[in-house]
Amino acid sequence: MIRILPIFKGYTVDARLSQFRKVFKSGAIEFVDFDSEKGDALLTEYIKTIDVNSDGFNQIARAIL
């Protein structure tokens, strides 16, 4: 089954891999792990935008707990 991953501030949010990814027009890809300083800041902001009863919130919770 194909799953469409959420986008937050231009980053694809991949809870399974615990990272944010951004692809630039040049073809370069930026990987930001949830446990990095930048990833932690993005994750904190992202969590505030999702419903705590959603499947997306449960995926994030499993990734970080």
C-alpha positions in Angstrom: 0.0 0.0 0.0 1.3 3.4 -0.9 1.2 6.0 1.8 1.5 9.7 1.2 3.8 11.3 3.8 2.9 14.6 5.3 4.7 17.8 4.4 5.7 20.4 7.0 7.5 23.6 6.1 8.7 22.1 2.9 10.0 18.9 4.6 8.6 15.5 4.1 7.9 14.0 7.5 8.9 10.3 7.7 8.0 9.0 11.2 9.2 5.5 10.3 12.7 6.7 9.6 12.5 9.5 12.3 13.5 12.2 9.9 12.5 15.2 7.9 13.6 15.3 4.2 13.7 18.3 1.8 14.5 18.0 -1.9 15.9 21.2 -3.5 15.5 22.2 -7.2 19.2 21.4 -7.7 18.4 17.8 -6.8 20.2 18.0 -3.4 18.4 16.3 -0.5 18.6 17.5 3.1 18.1 14.8 5.7 17.2 16.1 9.3 17.0 13.4 12.0 14.4 13.9 14.7 17.1 13.7 17.3 19.3 16.5 15.9 19.0 20.0 17.1 17.2 21.2 14.0 15.1 18.1 13.8 14.0 18.5 17.4 12.9 22.1 16.7 11.0 21.1 13.6 9.4 18.2 15.4 8.3 20.3 18.3 6.6 22.8 15.8 5.1 19.9 13.8 3.6 18.2 16.8 1.7 21.4 17.7 0.0 21.3 14.3 -1.4 17.8 14.3 -4.5 16.3 16.1 -3.5 14.2 19.1 -6.1 11.6 18.0 -4.8 11.2 14.5 -2.9 8.4 13.0 -0.1 10.8 12.2 0.3 11.7 15.9 0.4 8.1 16.8 3.2 7.4 14.3 5.3 10.3 15.6 4.7 9.1 19.2 5.9 5.6 18.4 9.0 7.1 16.6 10.1 9.2 19.5 9.1 7.1 22.5 
